[in-house]
C-alpha cells in the first residue's frame, strides 16, 4: 500500500467483513468519526501513526514493514485475497 486512500480502502473492507460500523470503530479506536470516514473514502491526505495503530488493533490487523521490492509469498497473497 502506498497511499492513505489504499490504506483507507483496506481498513473499510476489514471493518465491513467484521460487521463493525464506522461509528463503533471510531469510538473503539478513540478517533473522530469524521476522520475515519474521510480516511475510508480516500479524502484524508495524512493520518497519524498512533491513530492507525489504534485502528489496526481494533480490527485485528498488524502493520508489516518491508522493502518495497520484496515480493510476498503465495500464503500472503491468499490471505490478502480472503482465500485459504
BAKEKE-241015 format. One record per residue (C-alpha): residue in three letters; residue number from 1; x, y, z. Coordinates in steps of 0.05 Angstrom, whole numbers. Example, Ala and Ser with C-alpha at 12.3 -4.5 7.8 and 13.67 -1.06 7.14 Angstrom:
<pts>
PT type seq      X      Y      Z
PT  ALA   1    246    -90    156
PT  SER   2    273    -21    143
</pts>
This chain:
<pts>
PT type seq      X      Y      Z
PT  UNK   1      0      0      0
PT  UNK   2     28     67    -20
PT  UNK   3    -26    118     -5
PT  UNK   4    -73    136     51
PT  UNK   5   -130    122      2
PT  UNK   6   -106     50     -6
PT  UNK   7   -100     42     69
PT  UNK   8   -169     70     79
PT  UNK   9   -200     22     29
PT  UNK  10   -166    -37     63
PT  UNK  11   -189    -15    132
PT  UNK  12   -261     -4    106
PT  UNK  13   -261    -74     76
PT  UNK  14   -238   -106    141
PT  UNK  15   -288    -65    182
PT  UNK  16   -345    -88    137
PT  UNK  17   -321   -161    140
PT  UNK  18   -325   -156    216
PT  UNK  19   -393   -123    214
PT  UNK  20   -370    -61    252
PT  UNK  21   -400      7    238
PT  UNK  22   -356     67    226
PT  UNK  23   -384     99    289
PT  UNK  24   -367     39    332
PT  UNK  25   -297     31    302
PT  UNK  26   -281    105    312
PT  UNK  27   -305    102    384
PT  UNK  28   -266     38    399
PT  UNK  29   -203     67    367
PT  UNK  30   -211    135    401
PT  UNK  31   -212    175    337
PT  UNK  32   -264    223    308
PT  UNK  33   -316    190    264
PT  UNK  34   -307    243    211
PT  UNK  35   -232    227    206
PT  UNK  36   -247    153    197
PT  UNK  37   -299    168    144
PT  UNK  38   -251    213    105
PT  UNK  39   -196    160    111
PT  UNK  40   -240    104     85
PT  UNK  41   -264    148     28
PT  UNK  42   -195    170      6
PT  UNK  43   -205    242     26
PT  UNK  44   -154    246     82
PT  UNK  45    -83    262     57
PT  UNK  46    -48    246    123
PT  UNK  47    -64    200    181
PT  UNK  48    -22    194    244
PT  UNK  49     14    131    263
PT  UNK  50    -17    126    332
PT  UNK  51    -87    132    302
PT  UNK  52    -70     80    250
PT  UNK  53    -42     33    303
PT  UNK  54   -105     41    344
PT  UNK  55   -150     24    284
PT  UNK  56   -107    -36    266
PT  UNK  57   -112    -63    337
PT  UNK  58   -187    -57    339
PT  UNK  59   -192    -91    270
PT  UNK  60   -145   -147    289
PT  UNK  61    -93   -126    238
PT  UNK  62    -19   -112    241
PT  UNK  63     28    -68    202
PT  UNK  64     84   -104    165
PT  UNK  65    141    -60    141
PT  UNK  66    187    -89     88
PT  UNK  67    228    -66     28
PT  UNK  68    184    -41    -29
PT  UNK  69    215    -91    -77
PT  UNK  70    204   -151    -32
PT  UNK  71    154   -199    -63
PT  UNK  72    103   -232    -18
PT  UNK  73     93   -307    -17
PT  UNK  74     33   -346    -40
PT  UNK  75      5   -352     31
PT  UNK  76      7   -276     39
PT  UNK  77    -29   -267    -27
PT  UNK  78    -83   -317     -7
PT  UNK  79    -94   -281     59
PT  UNK  80    -98   -214     24
PT  UNK  81   -150   -240    -25
PT  UNK  82   -190   -273     31
PT  UNK  83   -177   -345      9
PT  UNK  84   -149   -403     47
</pts>
